[in-house]
Amino acid sequence: MPQLDTSTWLMMILSMVLTLFILFQLKVSKHCYPENPGPKSIKSSSGHTPWENKWTKIYSPLSLPPQ
């Protein structure tokens, strides 16, 4: 049974890593980043919900009277 030739594996792995690094660098360099990101203003919604102006009572199952 012939032996597996592993003499070229190191060169193949190094060339693949170098190729992936170059491709990643090209992809990142073409990405558009925002120049000067500023804080976003948070606006409160003007719509009113029924639970804003009154208390809502939440009943726990353990506090209910036995049935």
C-alpha positions in Angstrom: 0.0 0.0 0.0 1.5 3.4 -1.0 2.3 6.0 1.6 0.4 9.3 1.6 2.6 12.1 0.4 2.3 15.0 2.9 5.2 17.0 1.6 3.0 19.6 -0.1 0.5 20.0 2.7 2.3 22.8 4.5 2.6 24.8 1.3 -1.1 24.2 0.5 -2.2 25.3 4.0 -0.1 28.4 4.0 -1.3 29.5 0.6 -4.9 28.9 1.6 -4.4 31.0 4.8 -2.7 33.8 2.8 -5.5 33.8 0.2 -8.2 33.9 2.8 -6.4 36.8 4.6 -6.1 38.7 1.3 -9.8 38.1 0.4 -10.9 39.2 3.9 -8.8 42.4 3.7 -10.2 43.3 0.3 -13.8 42.7 1.6 -13.2 44.8 4.7 -11.5 47.6 2.8 -14.5 48.0 0.5 -17.0 48.3 3.4 -18.4 51.8 3.9 -18.3 52.9 7.5 -20.2 55.9 8.8 -17.8 58.9 9.1 -19.1 60.6 12.3 -21.9 58.6 14.1 -23.8 60.9 16.4 -26.2 60.0 19.3 -29.7 59.3 18.2 -32.5 61.4 19.8 -35.1 59.3 21.6 -38.6 60.6 20.9 -41.4 59.5 23.2 -44.5 58.2 21.4 -47.5 60.4 21.5 -50.0 57.6 21.4 -51.7 56.9 24.8 -52.4 53.4 26.0 -55.1 52.6 28.5 -52.7 51.5 31.2 -50.6 54.8 31.3 -53.0 56.8 33.5 -54.4 54.1 35.8 -52.9 51.3 38.0 -53.2 47.8 36.7 -53.6 45.1 39.3 -51.9 41.8 38.5 -53.2 38.8 40.4 -50.8 36.0 41.3 -52.4 32.5 41.1 -51.4 31.9 44.7 -53.2 35.0 46.0 -56.6 34.1 44.4 -59.2 32.6 46.7 -59.6 28.8 46.4 -62.3 27.7 44.1 
